[in-house]
Amino acid sequence: MMKNLQPTTFNPLHGTYEPRPLSVCSALVTVTPVQAAQWLTRNTHNRGIRPARVQQYAADMRSGQWHITGSGPRFAHDGTLLDGQHTLQAVIDAGVPVQMFVFWNLELEAQRNIDDLRKRTYSDHLKLAGVPSHASVAAVVRRAWLFAHGEFDSTGAEIEPTKAQLDRFMDRHPLLQRSAQIGCACRRGDVSVSPAVAGCAHFVFARIDPDEADRFMEQFRAGIGLTKGSPLLMLRHRIATAPRLQTNTAEVLAWFMRTWDAHVAGRTLTRLAYRPSDPFPLPRGYEPAEEG
């Protein structure tokens, strides 16, 4: 007679196969870079690693902003890493041990459900914190953070801030709440523009001259009293007449920058243009905002 083989499961804590229990197992452990590298050798059935996400996680780990949650690396009973590849790679890149939960003895099919889970956004984070107009505030804070780090096109950014980094940036610059309000107002004007771009523009200008920044954005929104040759009139016309214009682009943000410089210098403006290959036109007197 053939012997019945007892089902086994891979235990990542010991690196061995053991008799399989009836339920999913978990433990709170401190994962070192060496341990993370060993576990990643079992990452044979997963999506490609996203470097920007790894960079986010590693930044939080280095700064001590990585917190224990109910998630962590997950292993199938055969030892396949189902989830947590970005977290483990971040431990390696950060070069520090990190405490987290680890789960094992899952079915391979559980990966489908894991992949369907939606990541909580910074907007969700602000909503839970009770921040009014949380979606617009989140968009403006992220856009302003990217601007301060030399990333002017938010859709093609090579870096992505973590929620902890955005929180620090927002705490350091309370003006961002005002900028978000102005961004929302500009979306509702007769010449509508993305709140993230308008709010970011206001934040940048307010670091140079807060009162003039308020006047500039209100004149753009209302369009009252603007005469021929006025930079703001040209900006409004350019946005209103551009075919199929996406107003959240670096191009529109660059138009705001050039309009501001002409406005404060008292110059007329008869043309507005910007190509992605052009150096981004930072306004005179601008200094990047500190992260805090």
GIQUIBEL-V812709 format. One record per pair of residues at least 24 apart in sequence whose ideal C-beta (glycine too) atoms are under 6 Angstrom apart, sorted by the first residue. I is the first residue (numbers start at 1). J is the second residue. Records with the same first field share a line. If there is no record, write none. Layout:
I->J ; J
This chain:
9->77 ; 105
10->75 ; 79
12->75 ; 102 ; 104
24->103 ; 105 ; 106
25->104 ; 105
26->101 ; 103
27->102
28->101
29->102
30->97 ; 99
31->91 ; 98 ; 100
32->97
33->91 ; 92 ; 95
36->88 ; 91 ; 92
37->92
39->88
40->88
42->79 ; 80 ; 81
43->81 ; 85
45->80
46->85
49->85 ; 89
52->160
53->86
54->86 ; 89 ; 90
56->160 ; 162
57->86 ; 87 ; 90
58->90 ; 93 ; 94
59->162
60->162 ; 164
61->90 ; 94 ; 96 ; 98
62->94
65->164
66->98
68->99
72->100 ; 101 ; 102
73->102
74->103 ; 106
75->104
76->106 ; 108
77->105
82->111
83->114
122->163 ; 166
125->163
136->180 ; 184 ; 195
137->180
139->196
140->179 ; 180 ; 183 ; 196 ; 199
141->166 ; 170 ; 176
143->196 ; 200
144->200 ; 203
145->169
147->200
148->288 ; 289
152->250 ; 280
153->250
168->291 ; 292
169->291
172->292
173->289
175->206
179->203
182->217
185->221
186->221
189->221
191->236 ; 239 ; 240
193->247
194->247 ; 248
196->248
197->248 ; 252 ; 253
201->256
205->260
208->285
229->268
231->259 ; 262 ; 263 ; 269
234->269 ; 272
235->259
238->272
254->281
257->281 ; 283
